[in-house]
Amino acid sequence: MLSIKLAFRNLIGAGLRTWLNVIVLSFSFVIIIWNKGVLNGWNEQARHDMIEWQIGGGQYWQEDYDPYDMFTINESHSTIPLEFKNDIKNNKMTPILINTGTIYPDGRMQNVILNGIMPNQKILKIPTEKLEDGSNEISVLVGKRMAKNNKLKVGDYFPIRWRDANETFDASDAKVVAIFNSNVPVIDQGKIWISLSQLQEMLVTPNEATMLVTKNIDSKNEDVDGWIFRDHKYLLSDMDEIIRMKNVGGAVFYLILLALALLAIFDTQILSIFRRQKEIGTEIALGMTRWQVVRLFTVEGAMHSIFATILAAIYGIPLLALQAKKGFPMPEAADSYGLPIAKAIYPTYSIGLILGTVFTIFIATLIVSYLPAKKISKMNPTDAIKGKVQ
């Protein structure tokens, strides 16, 4: 307790030098928590949007399906298993048939992925109810990015060509019946959505699908003959890897920022010990042990982090709360990154994040304060009183 009182008195007595260190260290607190909060908010938002728009509660993939191998997509379909019929009927599962095709908007050629989906499905957020099931003409649903890149509007017609299961090419005109807006580019860019029954008829693949999207997360889902179940861990692994790499990159920034603050404290401790040699020698001569003096200087250095925590809370809490409420706006160019990014990212700050940051910086400050202070243990009190440099 005596060390804490003396340390507090000495820090207050140091004046501006103390507060400059505290301000710099508080910036480290706020920036680290803010940056981590933005990444956490983006991760939560992206996972939520991908589940709602793309992956549902999990997916069954036809065993040959590989979304990264365009040469196998046309062959990656088979008959929907009988055990899934009731789930499909009760809207607990929806089949999707995938095939490649080519469109010719305004005479320009572009390769696309054709996705057949049930218009009455309620699992994915895609507005498939606007598709016309059983119509003589091909009605299609496209995303805003696809529409923008190809200058498509609702009601436009364009030629579409495909190859069916018998390796026969066919073509027809397609009509854009709706354009949807989603934060998940993978269901938008280069994708066209068609009624499942219509695409099955076009490809001559009755009652076949490429994947089956489930509604609820169920850990008991298992592979079925010819079909492989993909859970959230697998389907969100790419997003998890992106966040992990962002965290690694952010850690380098945190270390640089923290190192600058700790370096200031380290230099302050070195200077303080040099200037207060007579005081140190007097304290030892009056009965304090060398390690009590070391502890005093270590506590002084560590108290910088306590003051910084208080200061960071004073101006950081309102700023971070405002950021969490208003969100962090993303530039227009972010829409072309190919990642699920909303117009604004809302940071999330967990108790674990805040306490972890405070604890980490406190321990780092404690270590940096102890390193120069341990020199006192080798100091000769007689020489110290005389002011001789050790």
N, C-alpha and C positions, 0 to 999 in steps of 0.2 A: 504493500500500500504506500509506503514511504517513497519507493522508486517511482510510482505512478504520479504522486503529488509533485515530486521534484522534477520529473520529466515534463509534466504539464506546465509547471512554472517556467522551466527553461525554454520550452517551445514558444510560449506566449511572449517571453522576454526577447526571443530572437526576432520577433516582429515580421517584417516584410519577407525575409528569407524563408520563414516557415510557411507563410501563406502562398508564396509563389509555388513551392513544392506541392502544397495541398491542392491548389487550383489545377496544376498540370496532372496530378494523379487523379483528381476527380473527373477530368476530361477522359482519362483512360477508362474509368468506370462506366461513364455514360455511353461512350462510343462503342465499347465492347458489347455492352448489354443491348444497345440499339441495333448494332449490326447482326448479332445473333438473333434478336427478336424478328428482324426482317426476314432472315433465312427461315426461321421457324414458321413465320406467318406464310411465306411463299410455299413452304413444304406442305403445310396443312391445307392451304387453298388449292394447290395443284392436285394433291391426293383426293380431296373432296370432289373437285371438278372431273377428274379422270374416272372416279367411281360412278359419278352420276351420268356422265356422257359416254363413256367408253367401255369400262370393264364390269360394271355391275357388282354383284357379290362374288364373282369368279367366272371362269369360262372353261368349257370343254372344247378342246381343239381336235379336229380330225388329225389322226396320227401323222400324216404327211405334211401338215400345214406348217409353214415357216414364213412369217411376215417379212423376213429380210431376204427371202429368196424368191424373186419375181418369176423365175422359170418353173417353179413348182406350184404356184397358186392355182392355176387352171385345173390341175389334177387333184387338188387337195379338197375333195368333197366326197361325201358318202351318205348313205341312207341314214336318216335320223333314227336312233335306237328306239324300240317300242317302249322301253321303261320310262322314256321322257315324254311320252304323248300326253299323259295327264298333267304334268307340270306345265307343258306348253299351253294346254287348254285352259288351265287355271291361272295363266299369266305369272307363273313362278319361273318361267324360263322362256327365252325367245331365240329362235334359230337365225343365223345370218349366213347367207351364201355369198361367197366372194369370187370374183373373176376379173380378168383384165379386159379392157376395151379401149376404144379410140373415139374421141369426139372431134367434130369439125366446126367449131363456132366461127362464124364469119369466114369460112374457108380455111381457117388455120387448123392444123392437126395437133392434138395433144393426147398422150396416153393417160388413161385414168384407171382407177380401181372401181369396179361395179360392186355395190353392196346391196344384196337383197335382204329386206327386213319386213316383218309383219307390221302392217299399218296400225293394228290395234294393240301393239305391245305397250306396256307401261313400265318397263324395267329401266330403259335408258331415256334420258331427257330429250333425245332427238325428236322433233315434232313430226313423227311418222304418220300421225293421223291425217295429215294433209295429202298423203299419197292416195291415189285412186286405185283401189284393188279391183281387178276384173275389167278395167277399161281397155278399149281397143288400141288406144294410143299409149305410148310409154311415158308415164309421168315420173319426173325425177325431182329429188330434193337435193339442194346443194348448200354448202356453207358460204359465209360472206367472203372468205378469202378466195375460194374457188370462183365465186361469182365475179369478184373484183378483177381477178387475173384474166378471166375470159370474157369480161364485159357482158355478163348475163344478167337479165332481169326477169322477174316473175312474168310468165306468159310467153317468154322467148322459146323458139324452136331451134333445134340444131341436130344435124345428123350424128348418129352414133353407130359404131360398128363393133361387132364382137365375134368370138369363135365359140361354137357350142361344143358339147361333149363328143360329137362325132367328127370333130376337126373341120367343120364346115363354117365358113364365114357368112355372116348375115349382117344386114344393116337396116336402120329405120330412123324415123325422126322422133326426137324426144322433146317433151315440153317441161319447162321449169314451172313447177306448181308452187314452190315455196323456197325461201332462202332463210336459213337459220344462223344465229350468231352464237358461237361457242368459244370458250377460252382454251379448248383442247384442239390444237391444229391437226393432230393425227386423224381426226374424223372428218376433217374439212379439206385440207389441201390435197388436190388430185383425187378426191373421192366423190362419187355420185351414189345417191341412195335411191333404190327402186323397191317397189313392192316385191316381197319374197316370191309369191306365186307367179308374178309376171316374169321375174328373172329366171325362175325355175323353168318356165315355159320357153323362154328365149334360149336357154342353155340346154334344153332337153334333159333336165335332171330333176324329174318329179320326186318330191319328198326327200330331197337331199339338202345338205347344208355343210358349211365349212367349220362353223363354230356354234356353240350354244351358250348364251349368256344367262347366268343364273341371277335371281333376284336377291337372295339373302346369302350372307356369309355363313358357310356351314363347314366346319372342320372335318365332318364325316364324309365329305365328298371324296369319291375315289374314282380311279380310272375305270372306264368301261371299254369293252372289247372294241378296238379301233378308234377310241377317243381318249385323250389325255386331259386330265383336269389341271388347270392353272389357277393357283390361288393368288391372293393379293400380294403376297411376298414376291412371287415370280413376276406378276404383271406390273408391279410398281418398282421393280428392281432398277430399271433405268433411271427413274426419278430419284430413287434413294442414292444412286451412284453420283448423280449430278450434285445433290445436296452435300454428299460427303466430300466431293472435290471442292465445292464452294467453301465448306468448313475448313478444309486444309489450307486453301488460299487465304481465308480470313484469319487463320491462326498465325500466319506469317505477319500479317498486318498488325494483329494484336501484340505479337512479340516485339515488333519494332516500336510500337506506341508505348508499350509498357516499359521497354528497355530505356527509352528516353526519360520517362518519369523516374525510374529506379536509379538511373545514372545521376540525376539531379540530387536525389536523396543520398546516394553514396558519396558524391562529392561534398555535400553539405556535412555529412558525418566526419569525413576526413578533415575538412576545414575546422569543424567544431572541436575536434580532438586536438588539433594543432594549436588552436588559439586558447584552449582552456587547459593547457598542461599544468599551470600553477594551481588551478582549481582542483584538478584531478589529484595532484600530489598532496594538496592540503587535505582533501577528503580521505585519502589513504592514511595520511599521518594522523588524522583524528580518529581512526579506528575502523573505517570502512575497508572491507577486504577488496582486493583487486577485482574479484568476480562480481561483487556488488556494484562496483563502478561500471564494469562491463555491462551488467544487466541494466543499469540506469541509462546508459547511452543506447543500448538496444531497444529499450522501451521508448525512448525519445524518438528513435527512427520509426518504430512500428506505429507510434501514435499518429504519424502523418497519414497512414491509411485510415485510421479511425476518423480523423478530421475530414479527410477526403470523402469518406462514406457519407458523413453528415452533410457536407456541402453538396455532393452529387445528388443526395436525396432532395435537398432544398430546391434546386433548379432542374434536376433530371426527371423527377416524378411528374411534374406538370408537362414538361416537353414530351416525354415518352407516352404519357396518357393521351396527349393531343395527337401524337403521331398514330397511336393505335386506333383513335376514333376517326381521324380524317383519312388515314391511309397514306401510303407512300406512292405517289403517282408514277406510272411507268411511261416512258417515251413511246411515241407512235411506232418507232422502229422495232420495239420489243415484239410486236405482233408477227414479225417475219422471222423470229428466232427459231421457230419450230418447237417451242416449249410451251407448256400450259401456264401462261402468265396472264393475270387479269389486268384491267386498266389501272387498278390501284392495289397494292399489297398492304394488308393490315398486319403490322407486327404483333406478335404474341410474346408476352414475357411471363415465364413460369417462375414460381418460387425457387425451384431448383437452379434455374439460370442465374437469378439474382444472388442467391446465397453462394452458389459455386464461384461466381465472379468475385464477390467480396472476399471469400475465404482464400481464393488463389492469390489475389493481389495482397492480402494481408500477410500470408506466408512468405511471398516473394519480398515484400518490404521488410519483414522480420529478418530474413536471411541477409539481405543487402545491408541492413543496419548492424547486424552482428559482425560481419566480416571486418570492417575497419575498427569496430569497438574492441575486438579481441586483442588488438595490439596493446591495449591498456594493461593486460595481464603481465606483460613483459617490461612494463615501465618501472623505472627506479624512482620512488617518491622523492628522494633528495634532489635528483637531477630535475624532476618535474617541477618542484617548487622553485628551483633556480631558473626555470624556463628554458632549459636546454632541450634542443630538438633531438628526438629519439630516432 
